Amino acid sequence: MKYLLMTYGNQEKWNSLPADGWTEAIAQQDAFNARYRESGELIGAYGLGDAAVSRLVRRQEGLPAVSDGPYLETKEYMASFYLLDVDSEERALEIAADMPWADREPVELWPILHEAK
């Protein structure tokens, strides 16, 4: 079974972390990633750029129309996502709860219904 884990954040949250805390935070995340890659349960882990550099793309008259965006209604935006391949929902929940920041911030868990071929 495949699952998507998502974490959220914002620039204010990142700025509140002391500069010397980043080394430990990154090491914890790297250890999490390595542990589940080695078990074969983590397919991929991806951190996203700041919302300020994201773009919205639409098609107008057959051509791409690109604008700044997204225009979020909230302070929080998706910060990273992880693809899991596990035996059960229970296992996916265990891994989500093991995320280094899960004691401070929630982790969303979404089942992946199908995979495009």
N, C-alpha and C positions, 0 to 999 in steps of 0.2 A: 504494500500500500504506500502510495506517495502522499506526502504532505508538504505544505508551504508554511514555514515559520516566518513571521514578520515582526520587526521591532520598529519602534517609532521614536522620534526625537525632534529637536529643534536647536537652533544656534544658541539660544539662551542656555539650554541645558548643557551643551558642549562647553560653552564658556565658563559655566559654574564649576567644572571639574578642575581641580588644581593642576597646574602644568606638570608637576611631578607625579600626578596620579595617572597620567596617560600611559606611561610605560607599563605599569602594572595592569591597567585595564586591557591594553592590547595583548599583553602576555597571557592574561586569563582567556581572552577570546581566541587567541591562537591555539592555546591548549585544548579548549573546547572543540575547535574545528579539527585539530589533529586527532583527538580521541575518537570522534565520530566518523572521520574519513577512514581511519584505520579499521574501524568496525564494519565499514562498508555501508553505513546508514546515512552518511552525509554525502549527497551527490554534489552539492555546490553551496558556497557561501559568498554573498555579494553585498558589499557596502555601497550605498548610493551617495551621489554628490548632493550638495546643498540644494534645497528647493529653489533658491535664487538663480541657479544656473540650469534648471530644467526648462523644457519647452513643451508647448502644446502644438500638435500637428493635426491639421484638418485637410481635407481635400476640397478645393473650390474650383469649379470648372475644369476638373481633371488634373489640377496642379496642386502641389503641396502649399499650404498656407501655414506658416510657422509664426507663433507668437510666444512671448514670455509666459511662463506659467509653471506649474498650475496655480490657479487662483484659489488658494485654500481658504476654507471657512474656519479653520482651526489653527492653533499654534503648532500642533504636532503634524509631522509628515513621516512617511515611510523612510527609515534610515538604512535598513538592511533586510535582506531576505535570504532564506536558507531552504534548500530542497532536500527532503528526507525520503528515503526508501526503507520502510520498516515493516515488521511483521504484523503490527496491530496499532490501533489508535492508542492503547495504553502505553505502548513503547514510545510513540510520538509525544505523548503528554509527559513522559519521564524525561525525554531529551529536552523538550521545551522548558521544563522546570529547572533543568541543569544549566540553562543559559546563564552566563556570568551575571547579567544585570537583572535576572528575573526576580530577585529579592527586592528590587527597587522599581522596576518597570514591567508592565505586563508584556507577554509575548503572545501574539495571535497565532493560532493554529488552524489552518484550512486544509481539508482533504482535497486532493486533486482527483477530479472525477474521471478524466481520460487524458491521454497523451496524443498529440497530433503526430501523424506519421508522414 
